[in-house]
Amino acid sequence: DCLRRLRQMLLWAHEKNHIGRNYGKLVPAPTGSAPMRTAAPLDQLRRLINATDLSPYPTRDRAILAVLLGTGVRRAECASINIEWVQMNADGSGELQVEAKKVGQRDVHRRLVAFDQPTGQYIRAHLDTQGTKGPLFVSGRSGRRLKPIGVYRAIKRLIVLAKLEDQIQGPHDLRRNFTTYYSRHRRGESHGQLLSKQLGHSSYRMTASYSLQDVEDV
């Protein structure tokens, strides 16, 4: 994948006249195929949640995990959330406002995502330890906003504690898990459009590539 992206970058730089020739031709062509991914079973996701008990910041990490698993947002979007952007309903469900991925000529770089009651329980528990404004997730050492790399490290720590390194690689796998389970339980074109909106995709074609449905679904 690194070779493929490097070739693409050098070809783009040449076509945009940033470099005199296409040096991508000097990069070896990638061989092989992408790894076969499967959605983590529910018992493994429970192990991941239980691993937060061993974390130095259990309430925070439980909420981070809940946001990633329960909304499908990217790690950078998770890190961008402010306390005042959390809208909690009476039943524990609600909405989060996140800084959206910057794409093309888009003027508005925020979007709303929904979360259900179980996800809301973990978010509420974390909110009870925070103030009324500012970043939702902060570093346990500096007290400053947790950066995307901090979200990544928190999840990797939980993966290691749960001994799930072979099944889950990082936060993006949790985004794939959200997509897969949503697709399994809500079939049809209208649900596909809603899922794309939740994930921040401009088309369902991109959303479909995140779904890890398998032979059991067939």
PAMAR-423171 format. One record per atom (N, C-alpha, C): x, y, z; atom name. Coordinates in nm, 4 decimals, m for minus. Layout:
X,Y,Z,atom
X,Y,Z,CA
...
This chain:
X,Y,Z,atom
0.0828,m0.1202,0.0000,N
0.0000,0.0000,0.0000,CA
0.0871,0.1264,0.0000,C
0.1986,0.1207,0.0725,N
0.2915,0.2353,0.0736,CA
0.3500,0.2600,m0.0656,C
0.3871,0.1517,m0.1336,N
0.4415,0.1645,m0.2696,CA
0.3365,0.2227,m0.3639,C
0.2150,0.1737,m0.3522,N
0.1074,0.2208,m0.4398,CA
0.0834,0.3704,m0.4198,C
0.0785,0.4119,m0.2950,N
0.0518,0.5529,m0.2663,CA
0.1686,0.6423,m0.3093,C
0.2917,0.5905,m0.2925,N
0.4083,0.6677,m0.3345,CA
0.4082,0.6874,m0.4849,C
0.3757,0.5845,m0.5608,N
0.3667,0.5958,m0.7059,CA
0.2595,0.6973,m0.7460,C
0.1455,0.6924,m0.6777,N
0.0376,0.7870,m0.7068,CA
0.0813,0.9301,m0.6791,C
0.1519,0.9495,m0.5667,N
0.1959,1.0832,m0.5285,CA
0.2928,1.1417,m0.6306,C
0.3885,1.0597,m0.6740,N
0.4870,1.1078,m0.7700,CA
0.4240,1.1339,m0.9064,C
0.3285,1.0509,m0.9455,N
0.2573,1.0747,m1.0712,CA
0.1793,1.2053,m1.0625,C
0.1116,1.2270,m0.9498,N
0.0369,1.3528,m0.9303,CA
0.1303,1.4732,m0.9366,C
0.2464,1.4631,m0.8691,N
0.3417,1.5749,m0.8672,CA
0.3909,1.6070,m1.0080,C
0.4105,1.5039,m1.0887,N
0.4546,1.5249,m1.2274,CA
0.3437,1.5893,m1.3102,C
0.2217,1.5402,m1.2968,N
0.1098,1.5939,m1.3758,CA
0.0781,1.7386,m1.3374,C
0.1066,1.7754,m1.2113,N
0.0824,1.9124,m1.1649,CA
0.2052,2.0017,m1.1843,C
0.3078,1.9477,m1.2546,N
0.4296,2.0232,m1.2873,CA
0.5095,2.0656,m1.1640,C
0.5000,1.9875,m1.0558,N
0.5835,2.0138,m0.9392,CA
0.7215,1.9503,m0.9556,C
0.7315,1.8452,m1.0360,N
0.8595,1.7813,m1.0665,CA
0.8661,1.7583,m1.2168,C
0.9898,1.7502,m1.2707,N
1.0086,1.7460,m1.4148,CA
0.9722,1.6149,m1.4807,C
0.9763,1.5058,m1.4070,N
0.9449,1.3760,m1.4666,CA
0.8714,1.2892,m1.3646,C
0.8137,1.1827,m1.4127,N
0.7385,1.0934,m1.3254,CA
0.8343,0.9927,m1.2614,C
0.8828,1.0264,m1.1414,N
0.9739,0.9373,m1.0715,CA
0.9024,0.8150,m1.0147,C
0.7707,0.8143,m1.0245,N
0.6956,0.6978,m0.9773,CA
0.7314,0.5719,m1.0530,C
0.7826,0.5899,m1.1775,N
0.8223,0.4723,m1.2573,CA
0.9434,0.4020,m1.1975,C
1.0183,0.4724,m1.1126,N
1.1348,0.4127,m1.0482,CA
1.0978,0.3342,m0.9227,C
0.9756,0.3527,m0.8753,N
0.9297,0.2819,m0.7552,CA
0.8797,0.1436,m0.7955,C
0.9248,0.0385,m0.7297,N
0.8789,m0.0962,m0.7663,CA
0.7270,m0.1072,m0.7588,C
0.6694,m0.1763,m0.8564,N
0.5246,m0.1964,m0.8562,CA
0.4862,m0.2876,m0.7401,C
0.3789,m0.2555,m0.6707,N
0.3374,m0.3396,m0.5581,CA
0.2891,m0.4756,m0.6047,C
0.3137,m0.5754,m0.5247,N
0.2678,m0.7116,m0.5551,CA
0.1857,m0.7631,m0.4379,C
0.1165,m0.8732,m0.4574,N
0.0371,m0.9311,m0.3508,CA
m0.1026,m0.8715,m0.3488,C
m0.1728,m0.8930,m0.2396,N
m0.3096,m0.8441,m0.2269,CA
m0.3316,m0.7902,m0.0868,C
m0.4388,m0.7151,m0.0725,N
m0.4722,m0.6594,0.0576,CA
m0.5079,m0.7712,0.1547,C
m0.4825,m0.7521,0.2847,N
m0.5159,m0.8569,0.3814,CA
m0.6665,m0.8789,0.3877,C
m0.7062,m1.0027,0.4115,N
m0.8477,m1.0333,0.4241,CA
m0.8943,m0.9945,0.5636,C
m0.9829,m0.8975,0.5711,N
m1.0304,m0.8485,0.6997,CA
m1.1669,m0.9073,0.7313,C
m1.1908,m0.9301,0.8589,N
m1.3218,m0.9733,0.9055,CA
m1.3608,m0.8874,1.0242,C
m1.4898,m0.8719,1.0442,N
m1.5378,m0.7941,1.1578,CA
m1.5109,m0.8704,1.2864,C
m1.4711,m0.7988,1.3892,N
m1.4459,m0.8626,1.5180,CA
m1.5778,m0.9116,1.5778,C
m1.5831,m1.0350,1.6245,N
m1.7053,m1.0853,1.6885,CA
m1.7376,m1.0051,1.8145,C
m1.8617,m1.0130,1.8573,N
m1.9058,m0.9340,1.9719,CA
m1.8291,m0.9698,2.0991,C
m1.7921,m1.0965,2.1161,N
m1.7198,m1.1334,2.2376,CA
m1.5832,m1.0669,2.2423,C
m1.5209,m1.0458,2.1259,N
m1.3920,m0.9772,2.1228,CA
m1.4087,m0.8281,2.1517,C
m1.5183,m0.7705,2.1040,N
m1.5431,m0.6295,2.1338,CA
m1.5704,m0.6109,2.2834,C
m1.6349,m0.7095,2.3453,N
m1.6560,m0.7031,2.4909,CA
m1.5225,m0.7101,2.5648,C
m1.4321,m0.7937,2.5153,N
m1.2983,m0.8007,2.5751,CA
m1.2268,m0.6672,2.5639,C
m1.2464,m0.5999,2.4522,N
m1.1845,m0.4688,2.4328,CA
m1.2407,m0.3684,2.5332,C
m1.3712,m0.3705,2.5537,N
m1.4332,m0.2803,2.6513,CA
m1.3858,m0.3142,2.7922,C
m1.3799,m0.4435,2.8251,N
m1.3360,m0.4844,2.9584,CA
m1.1912,m0.4464,2.9849,C
m1.1115,m0.4358,2.8784,N
m0.9702,m0.4005,2.8935,CA
m0.9527,m0.2589,2.9469,C
m1.0561,m0.1752,2.9347,N
m1.0444,m0.0383,2.9860,CA
m1.0288,m0.0364,3.1381,C
m1.0693,m0.1446,3.2054,N
m1.0510,m0.1518,3.3509,CA
m0.9033,m0.1509,3.3883,C
m0.8169,m0.1927,3.2945,N
m0.6728,m0.1984,3.3193,CA
m0.6015,m0.0732,3.2690,C
m0.6760,0.0183,3.2086,N
m0.6173,0.1412,3.1549,CA
m0.5897,0.2402,3.2673,C
m0.4867,0.3243,3.2522,N
m0.4637,0.4293,3.3531,CA
m0.5730,0.5359,3.3521,C
m0.6520,0.5419,3.2432,N
m0.7616,0.6390,3.2322,CA
m0.8879,0.5645,3.1889,C
m0.9429,0.4799,3.2736,N
m1.0513,0.3897,3.2316,CA
m1.1770,0.4603,3.1834,C
m1.2228,0.5632,3.2535,N
m1.3470,0.6307,3.2137,CA
m1.3311,0.6997,3.0800,C
m1.2182,0.7683,3.0613,N
m1.1922,0.8367,2.9343,CA
m1.1798,0.7373,2.8203,C
m1.0990,0.6332,2.8397,N
m1.0759,0.5372,2.7319,CA
m1.2026,0.4593,2.6988,C
m1.2864,0.4349,2.7998,N
m1.4141,0.3679,2.7746,CA
m1.5011,0.4553,2.6852,C
m1.5001,0.5855,2.7102,N
m1.5801,0.6782,2.6295,CA
m1.5242,0.6900,2.4877,C
m1.3909,0.6940,2.4740,N
m1.3296,0.6984,2.3412,CA
m1.3695,0.5752,2.2620,C
m1.3594,0.4597,2.3255,N
m1.3946,0.3343,2.2605,CA
m1.5419,0.3336,2.2218,C
m1.6266,0.3847,2.3099,N
m1.7700,0.3896,2.2817,CA
m1.8003,0.4801,2.1627,C
m1.7337,0.5947,2.1547,N
m1.7555,0.6875,2.0433,CA
m1.7134,0.6231,1.9111,C
m1.5967,0.5576,1.9101,N
m1.5484,0.4954,1.7870,CA
m1.6352,0.3775,1.7453,C
m1.6712,0.2926,1.8411,N
m1.7533,0.1754,1.8105,CA
m1.8991,0.2115,1.7857,C
m1.9477,0.3132,1.8564,N
m2.0898,0.3454,1.8524,CA
m2.1309,0.4500,1.7519,C
m2.0337,0.5143,1.6852,N
m2.0682,0.6158,1.5850,CA
m1.9965,0.5939,1.4525,C
m1.8816,0.5240,1.4537,N
m1.8069,0.5017,1.3302,CA
m1.7225,0.6194,1.2857,C
m1.7001,0.7184,1.3724,N
m1.6218,0.8355,1.3314,CA
m1.4743,0.7998,1.3203,C
m1.4001,0.8845,1.2501,N
m1.2562,0.8690,1.2373,CA
m1.1893,0.9130,1.3674,C
m1.0638,0.8701,1.3862,N
m0.9946,0.9060,1.5103,CA
m0.9736,1.0571,1.5216,C
m0.9464,1.1249,1.4076,N
m0.9289,1.2704,1.4113,CA
m1.0607,1.3392,1.4480,C
m1.1711,1.2850,1.4001,N
m1.3017,1.3405,1.4337,CA
m1.3315,1.3190,1.5813,C
m1.2942,1.2026,1.6333,N
m1.3126,1.1743,1.7754,CA
m1.2347,1.2744,1.8599,C
m1.1117,1.3015,1.8207,N
m1.0275,1.3947,1.8960,CA
m1.0791,1.5378,1.8888,C
m1.1553,1.5699,1.7862,N
m1.2002,1.7084,1.7641,CA
m1.3201,1.7478,1.8493,C
m1.3871,1.6532,1.9122,N
m1.5149,1.6814,1.9798,CA
m1.4934,1.7697,2.1022,C
m1.5766,1.8703,2.1143,N
m1.5808,1.9553,2.2330,CA
m1.6994,1.9156,2.3211,C
m1.6874,1.9421,2.4489,N
m1.7939,1.9064,2.5430,CA
m1.9257,1.9703,2.5026,C
m1.9208,2.0961,2.4606,N
m2.0433,2.1677,2.4255,CA
m2.1044,2.1177,2.2951,C
m2.0347,2.0313,2.2240,N
m2.0882,1.9744,2.1003,CA
m2.1662,1.8450,2.1254,C
m2.1722,1.8023,2.2502,N
m2.2447,1.6796,2.2849,CA
m2.3882,1.7152,2.3230,C
m2.4837,1.6619,2.2490,N
m2.6253,1.6826,2.2780,CA
m2.6842,1.5500,2.3265,C
m2.7226,1.5456,2.4546,N
m2.7716,1.4227,2.5149,CA
m2.9229,1.4300,2.5309,C
m2.9934,1.3290,2.4812,N
m3.1382,1.3204,2.4991,CA
m3.1717,1.2583,2.6340,C
m3.2977,1.2669,2.6715,N
m3.3410,1.2145,2.8009,CA
m3.3192,1.0646,2.8129,C
m3.3283,0.9917,2.6995,N
m3.3138,0.8462,2.7042,CA
m3.1683,0.7995,2.6942,C
m3.0729,0.8941,2.6876,N
m2.9316,0.8584,2.6828,CA
m2.8713,0.8558,2.5446,C
m2.9541,0.8601,2.4402,N
m2.9025,0.8714,2.3038,CA
m2.8725,1.0180,2.2759,C
m2.8212,1.0478,2.1562,N
m2.7940,1.1878,2.1278,CA
m2.7159,1.2100,2.0008,C
m2.6522,1.3270,1.9931,N
m2.5759,1.3669,1.8751,CA
m2.4420,1.4250,1.9168,C
m2.3432,1.4051,1.8312,N
m2.2114,1.4647,1.8470,CA
m2.1807,1.5499,1.7251,C
m2.1217,1.6636,1.7477,N
m2.0709,1.7442,1.6365,CA
m1.9209,1.7189,1.6274,C
m1.8729,1.6908,1.5078,N
m1.7303,1.6614,1.4896,CA
m1.6737,1.7482,1.3785,C
m1.5438,1.7704,1.3859,N
m1.4734,1.8381,1.2770,CA
m1.4585,1.7381,1.1635,C
m1.5235,1.7648,1.0511,N
m1.5246,1.6701,0.9402,CA
m1.3931,1.6759,0.8630,C
m1.3653,1.5670,0.7941,N
m1.2489,1.5605,0.7068,CA
m1.2626,1.6645,0.5964,C
m1.1574,1.7412,0.5722,N
m1.1609,1.8461,0.4709,CA
m1.1526,1.7834,0.3325,C
m1.2568,1.8071,0.2531,N
m1.2662,1.7473,0.1202,CA
m1.2988,1.8552,0.0174,C
m1.2179,1.8611,m0.0885,N
m1.2471,1.9471,m0.2036,CA
m1.2777,2.0906,m0.1652,C
m1.3879,2.1402,m0.2196,N
m1.4283,2.2795,m0.2004,CA
m1.5314,2.2945,m0.0893,C
m1.5421,2.1949,m0.0030,N
m1.6414,2.2004,0.1043,CA
m1.6160,2.3206,0.1948,C
m1.7201,2.4000,0.2211,N
m1.7082,2.5183,0.3058,CA
m1.7276,2.4851,0.4532,C
m1.8220,2.3961,0.4826,N
m1.8515,2.3598,0.6208,CA
m1.7742,2.2334,0.6564,C
m1.6905,2.2439,0.7589,N
m1.6065,2.1303,0.7950,CA
m1.6498,2.0699,0.9289,C
m1.7783,2.0721,0.9543,N
m1.8340,2.0041,1.0711,CA
m1.9548,1.9237,1.0264,C
m1.9843,1.8200,1.1001,N
m2.1034,1.7412,1.0717,CA
m2.1555,1.6800,1.2006,C
m2.2798,1.6346,1.1970,N
m2.3432,1.5726,1.3122,CA
m2.3474,1.4223,1.2945,C
m2.3214,1.3496,1.4012,N
m2.3360,1.2045,1.4009,CA
m2.4235,1.1653,1.5193,C
m2.4937,1.0550,1.5035,N
m2.5847,1.0078,1.6077,CA
m2.5178,0.8989,1.6913,C
m2.5616,0.8870,1.8177,N
m2.5199,0.7732,1.9000,CA
m2.6405,0.7193,1.9747,C
m2.6348,0.5896,2.0074,N
m2.7471,0.5235,2.0729,CA
m2.7321,0.5276,2.2249,C
m2.8257,0.4647,2.2954,N
m2.8275,0.4690,2.4415,CA
m2.7046,0.4048,2.5067,C
m2.6641,0.2834,2.4642,N
m2.5446,0.2250,2.5274,CA
m2.4198,0.3124,2.5110,C
m2.4037,0.3689,2.3916,N
m2.2908,0.4593,2.3701,CA
m2.3021,0.5807,2.4601,C
m2.4237,0.6332,2.4720,N
m2.4474,0.7509,2.5554,CA
m2.4139,0.7289,2.7010,C
m2.4313,0.6071,2.7521,N
m2.3999,0.5788,2.8919,CA
m2.2522,0.6020,2.9215,C
m2.1660,0.5577,2.8298,N
m2.0220,0.5755,2.8493,CA
m1.9828,0.7227,2.8332,C
m2.0455,0.7914,2.7379,N
m2.0160,0.9329,2.7187,CA
m2.0605,1.0123,2.8402,C
m2.1792,0.9818,2.8938,N
m2.2296,1.0532,3.0112,CA
m2.1381,1.0324,3.1321,C
m2.0915,0.9080,3.1507,N
m2.0023,0.8795,3.2637,CA
m1.8738,0.9619,3.2537,C
m1.8239,0.9785,3.1310,N
m1.7032,1.0590,3.1113,CA
m1.7335,1.2072,3.1311,C
m1.8479,1.2530,3.0837,N
m1.8849,1.3935,3.0996,CA
m1.8924,1.4336,3.2464,C
m1.9328,1.3388,3.3314,N
m1.9442,1.3684,3.4744,CA
m1.8098,1.4006,3.5371,C
m1.6999,1.3652,3.4687,N
m1.5659,1.3931,3.5210,CA
m1.5049,1.5181,3.4587,C
m1.5769,1.5807,3.3635,N
m1.5239,1.6945,3.2899,CA
m1.5947,1.8242,3.3302,C
m1.5511,1.9338,3.2696,N
m1.6148,2.0625,3.2922,CA
m1.7356,2.0802,3.2021,C
m1.7630,2.2037,3.1647,N
m1.8796,2.2331,3.0817,CA
m1.8420,2.2748,2.9409,C
m1.7146,2.2955,2.9148,N
m1.6716,2.3315,2.7800,CA
m1.5263,2.2910,2.7606,C
m1.4832,2.2973,2.6340,N
m1.3481,2.2561,2.6008,CA
m1.3464,2.1181,2.5391,C
m1.2281,2.0633,2.5143,N
m1.2183,1.9325,2.4491,CA
m1.2801,1.8223,2.5345,C
m1.3487,1.7303,2.4685,N
m1.4109,1.6180,2.5394,CA
m1.3055,1.5209,2.5908,C
m1.2014,1.4991,2.5107,N
m1.0966,1.4047,2.5490,CA
m0.9636,1.4776,2.5619,C
m0.9018,1.4664,2.6779,N
m0.7745,1.5353,2.7021,CA
m0.6689,1.4338,2.7426,C
m0.5431,1.4742,2.7266,N
m0.4311,1.3895,2.7667,CA
m0.4265,1.3815,2.9182,C
m0.4018,1.2616,2.9692,N
m0.3942,1.2448,3.1141,CA
m0.2727,1.3108,3.1747,C
m0.1718,1.3389,3.0925,N
m0.0493,1.4007,3.1432,CA
m0.0521,1.5524,3.1347,C
m0.0846,1.6040,3.0158,N
m0.0793,1.7492,2.9947,CA
m0.2110,1.8197,3.0221,C
m0.3214,1.7462,3.0159,N
m0.4524,1.8091,3.0317,CA
m0.4987,1.8831,2.9082,C
m0.4220,1.8726,2.7996,N
m0.4583,1.9368,2.6739,CA
m0.5377,1.8403,2.5865,C
m0.5972,1.8973,2.4807,N
m0.6762,1.8141,2.3906,CA
m0.5960,1.6944,2.3424,C
m0.6597,1.5791,2.3469,N
m0.5968,1.4578,2.2956,CA
m0.5909,1.4661,2.1434,C
m0.4755,1.4485,2.0871,N
m0.4582,1.4541,1.9427,CA
m0.4970,1.3202,1.8803,C
m0.5165,1.3188,1.7479,N
m0.5504,1.1912,1.6817,CA
m0.4530,1.0785,1.7139,C
m0.3231,1.1100,1.7223,N
m0.2254,1.0067,1.7554,CA
m0.2473,0.9577,1.8978,C
m0.2971,1.0449,1.9853,N
m0.3278,1.0044,2.1221,CA
m0.4449,0.9085,2.1274,C
m0.5466,0.9328,2.0420,N
m0.6602,0.8405,2.0313,CA
m0.6102,0.7055,1.9810,C
m0.5228,0.7087,1.8813,N
m0.4672,0.5850,1.8255,CA
m0.3926,0.5059,1.9332,C
m0.3099,0.5745,2.0108,N
m0.2314,0.5050,2.1129,CA
m0.3199,0.4473,2.2227,C
m0.4251,0.5203,2.2585,N
m0.5172,0.4711,2.3615,CA
m0.5838,0.3418,2.3160,C
m0.6270,0.3382,2.1892,N
m0.6925,0.2184,2.1365,CA
m0.5927,0.1044,2.1223,C
m0.4713,0.1333,2.0758,N
m0.3696,0.0287,2.0629,CA
m0.3371,m0.0314,2.1992,C
m0.3352,0.0515,2.3026,N
m0.3085,m0.0003,2.4365,CA
m0.4177,m0.0981,2.4794,C
m0.5429,m0.0640,2.4500,N
m0.6543,m0.1514,2.4852,CA
m0.6493,m0.2823,2.4051,C
m0.6100,m0.2720,2.2772,N
m0.5987,m0.3910,2.1931,CA
m0.4957,m0.4879,2.2507,C
m0.3832,m0.4340,2.2952,N
m0.2780,m0.5179,2.3539,CA
m0.3257,m0.5782,2.4851,C
m0.3920,m0.4977,2.5695,N
m0.4407,m0.5478,2.6975,CA
m0.5439,m0.6589,2.6778,C
m0.6247,m0.6477,2.5700,N
m0.7267,m0.7490,2.5413,CA
m0.6721,m0.8658,2.4610,C
m0.5421,m0.8573,2.4243,N
m0.4761,m0.9619,2.3442,CA
m0.5507,m0.9868,2.2121,C
m0.5802,m0.8771,2.1420,N
m0.6545,m0.8846,2.0155,CA
m0.5732,m0.8295,1.8985,C
m0.4404,m0.8334,1.9105,N
m0.3562,m0.7746,1.8063,CA
m0.3764,m0.8382,1.6696,C
m0.4100,m0.9666,1.6665,N
m0.4276,m1.0345,1.5378,CA
m0.5607,m1.0006,1.4722,C
m0.6577,m0.9540,1.5498,N
m0.7912,m0.9283,1.4977,CA
m0.8173,m0.7803,1.4702,C
m0.7686,m0.6933,1.5576,N
m0.7955,m0.5498,1.5461,CA
m0.6625,m0.4757,1.5443,C
m0.6435,m0.3913,1.4435,N
m0.5172,m0.3200,1.4281,CA
m0.5208,m0.1793,1.4868,C
m0.6361,m0.1142,1.4819,N
m0.6425,0.0231,1.5299,CA
m0.7823,0.0806,1.5183,C
m0.7962,0.2125,1.5406,N
m0.9283,0.2777,1.5383,CA
m1.0054,0.2586,1.4086,C
m0.9349,0.2495,1.2955,N
m1.0067,0.2382,1.1682,CA
m1.0790,0.1051,1.1566,C
m1.0282,0.0020,1.2256,N
m1.0983,m0.1256,1.2276,CA
m1.2302,m0.1142,1.3037,C
m1.2348,m0.0266,1.4021,N
m1.3596,m0.0052,1.4755,CA
m1.4613,0.0654,1.3866,C
m1.4136,0.1514,1.2989,N
m1.5007,0.2165,1.2000,CA
m1.5585,0.1121,1.1039,C
m1.4753,0.0157,1.0654,N
m1.5239,m0.0931,0.9799,CA
m1.6247,m0.1804,1.0542,C
m1.6013,m0.2029,1.1833,N
m1.6947,m0.2833,1.2615,CA
m1.8304,m0.2150,1.2719,C
m1.8299,m0.0842,1.2957,N
m1.9564,m0.0106,1.3015,CA
m2.0316,m0.0255,1.1695,C
m1.9611,m0.0062,1.0587,N
m2.0223,m0.0171,0.9264,CA
m2.0809,m0.1557,0.9035,C
m2.0062,m0.2589,0.9426,N
m2.0501,m0.3963,0.9205,CA
m2.1760,m0.4292,0.9994,C
m2.1758,m0.3975,1.1284,N
m2.2908,m0.4322,1.2118,CA
m2.4139,m0.3501,1.1746,C
m2.3927,m0.2249,1.1371,N
m2.5055,m0.1424,1.0915,CA
m2.5657,m0.2030,0.9643,C
m2.4792,m0.2423,0.8713,N
m2.5263,m0.2983,0.7446,CA
m2.6001,m0.4298,0.7650,C
m2.5562,m0.5094,0.8604,N
m2.6207,m0.6378,0.8861,CA
m2.7636,m0.6214,0.9377,C
m2.7845,m0.5209,1.0185,N
m2.9142,m0.5074,1.0860,CA
m3.0074,m0.4065,1.0189,C
m2.9565,m0.3306,0.9234,N
m3.0392,m0.2304,0.8556,CA
m3.0095,m0.2368,0.7064,C
m3.0833,m0.3212,0.6382,N
m3.0575,m0.3435,0.4959,CA
m3.1481,m0.2553,0.4102,C
m3.1038,m0.2266,0.2900,N
m3.1830,m0.1473,0.1976,CA
m3.1141,m0.0178,0.1603,C
m3.1542,0.0385,0.0465,N
m3.0890,0.1585,m0.0072,CA
m3.1003,0.2770,0.0869,C
m3.2175,0.2958,0.1480,N
m3.2364,0.4116,0.2358,CA
m3.1425,0.4049,0.3560,C
m3.1243,0.2843,0.4118,N
m3.0320,0.2696,0.5241,CA
m2.8884,0.2920,0.4790,C
m2.8560,0.2520,0.3554,N
m2.7223,0.2748,0.3027,CA
m2.6907,0.4235,0.2919,C
m2.7882,0.5022,0.2518,N
m2.7696,0.6471,0.2425,CA
m2.7474,0.7083,0.3805,C
m2.8241,0.6600,0.4794,N
m2.8079,0.7107,0.6153,CA
m2.6711,0.6736,0.6714,C
m2.6259,0.5527,0.6404,N
m2.4952,0.5087,0.6874,CA
m2.3841,0.5946,0.6275,C
m2.3948,0.6261,0.4989,N
m2.2957,0.7133,0.4348,CA
m2.2929,0.8499,0.5013,C
m2.4096,0.9002,0.5362,N
m2.4179,1.0306,0.6032,CA
m2.3506,1.0244,0.7401,C
m2.3737,0.9165,0.8133,N
m2.3135,0.8989,0.9450,CA
m2.1608,0.8937,0.9361,C
m2.1098,0.8254,0.8337,N
m1.9651,0.8088,0.8197,CA
m1.8972,0.9280,0.7530,C
m1.9758,1.0178,0.6946,N
m1.9171,1.1335,0.6282,CA
m1.8675,1.1035,0.4889,C
m1.9283,1.0043,0.4231,N
m1.8910,0.9693,0.2857,CA
m1.9828,1.0395,0.1862,C
m1.9272,1.0799,0.0732,N
m2.0070,1.1475,m0.0292,CA
m2.0850,1.0488,m0.1141,C
m2.0457,0.9202,m0.1109,N
m2.1155,0.8197,m0.1905,CA
m2.1180,0.6874,m0.1157,C
m2.2178,0.6037,m0.1495,N
m2.2275,0.4742,m0.0843,CA
m2.1180,0.3790,m0.1323,C
m2.0608,0.4080,m0.2470,N
m1.9527,0.3221,m0.2989,CA
m1.8376,0.3154,m0.1994,C
m1.8022,0.4297,m0.1429,N
m1.6962,0.4311,m0.0423,CA
m1.7419,0.3597,0.0843,C
m1.8657,0.3821,0.1237,N
m1.9189,0.3185,0.2446,CA
m1.9163,0.1671,0.2321,C
m1.9546,0.1160,0.1155,N
m1.9606,m0.0284,0.0940,CA
m1.8243,m0.0935,0.1132,C
m1.7163,m0.0208,0.0815,N
m1.5824,m0.0788,0.0944,CA
m1.5435,m0.0985,0.2406,C
m1.6165,m0.0355,0.3326,N
m1.5875,m0.0493,0.4752,CA
m1.6615,m0.1673,0.5373,C
m1.7627,m0.2160,0.4698,N
m1.8424,m0.3256,0.5254,CA
m1.7685,m0.4580,0.5106,C
m1.7600,m0.5321,0.6204,N
m1.6892,m0.6597,0.6211,CA
m1.7867,m0.7775,0.6303,C
m1.9037,m0.7628,0.5711,N
m1.9970,m0.8736,0.5699,CA
m1.9341,m0.9918,0.4961,C
m1.9695,m1.1120,0.5413,N
m1.9022,m1.2307,0.4889,CA
m2.0035,m1.3383,0.4488,C
m1.9553,m1.4607,0.4372,N
m2.0372,m1.5698,0.3891,CA
m2.1566,m1.5950,0.4810,C
m2.1418,m1.5671,0.6105,N
m2.2534,m1.5854,0.7026,CA
m2.3704,m1.4945,0.6647,C
m2.3378,m1.3755,0.6180,N
m2.4434,m1.2823,0.5764,CA
m2.5100,m1.3314,0.4485,C
m2.4318,m1.3934,0.3589,N
m2.4899,m1.4500,0.2361,CA
m2.5868,m1.5620,0.2716,C
